[in-house]
Amino acid sequence: MVLAVTVAGSGAPLVLVHGLGASTELWRDVQAALAEGHRVVAYDQRGAGRSRELTREPFTLATWAADLRDLLAALEIERPLLVGHSLGSAVALKFALSYPGESAGLVLMGADPDLGNLAPRMLAAAELIEQIGLPRWVEERWSLNTPFAAGSLARAPELLDRYRAMVLANDQESYVRTCRAIATAEPLSGRVGELELAALVIAGAEDDRTLPVHSRALAAALPDCRYVELREVGHTMPFEAPAEVAAAVLRFAEEIGA
C-alpha cells in the first residue's frame, strides 16, 4: 500500500483521517492552523486521493485501521491524537479499539459508530455511479444534494467547486468499493464503552449525512468525552468551519496534554 502523506509543523503529533471521497485536501485549512504547535500528519486513505494499492484487499474498518498503524510506524509516530471525519472517525474508533494504548485521544467529527445507518444512501450511490459514471453522478446527483449547510455555501460558495474537484480526483472503482464498505461496516457502538482515553465529538447542527442525534449518542456512550455542536454547519466541518474546528481541537489537545 502506498499512502500519500502531507506533514506540517512540529511538536506533539496529530493525525488527520478523512472520509469518503475526500483526501488531504479536506484538511488544508485546518492543518495549517494546527501546525503552529503540533506535527500534523494528513494522508489519503486506501482507495482515496493519490494513494495506490499494490495488492487489492477488501475495504474494511480493520484494513483502514491497520493502514493507519503501518503509517504511524513508518513515520515513527507514537501515541498521536487522532482526528477523524465521517468514515475517518469510524477508522479512528476502530484503531483505538484494536490497538489500545497507541493513541493519545480521539477527535470524532461527523461521526456515526454504526456506519451501516448509511447503507441505503451508500448502496444507491454505488449502483448509480456504476451505471452513469462518477463525473455524471457528481454533476447530476451530488451537486444537487451537497454535504454543506445552506449558510456555509452562502458564506463561501467556492466550497462547492473545491469539494467537487476533490471527489472527482478519486478512482471511480475505489469510490464505489468504499461506498459498499461503509454500507457493510461492522457496528462499533456496542464497544465504545471499552475505550479508556479522552474523546471530543464535534457535530454540525445541520449535518444530514451523519445526523447530530447519532453524534450526541456517541458522546454520551464514550466514558470520557466532550461534545461541541457547530451552528449553521453541515457535514463537512473541516471545509465549512476550519477555524472553529482547529480551535476546538487545540483546546482539547491542551486539556489532555496531547
Buried (B, 14 or more C-beta within 10 A) or exposed (E): BEBBBBBBBEEBBBBBBBBBBBBBBBBBBBBBBBBEBBBBBBBBBBBBBBBBEEEEEEBBBBBBBBBBEEBBEEBEBEBBBBBBBBBBBBBBBBBBBBBEEBBBBBBBBBBBBBBBBBBEBBBEBBEBBBEEEBEEBBBEBBEEEBBBBEBBBEEEEEBBEBBBEBBBBBBBEBBBBBBBBBBBBBEBBEBBEEBEBBBBBBBBEBBBBBBBEBBBBBBEBBEEBBBBBBEBBBBBBBBBBBEBBBBBBBEBBEEBEB
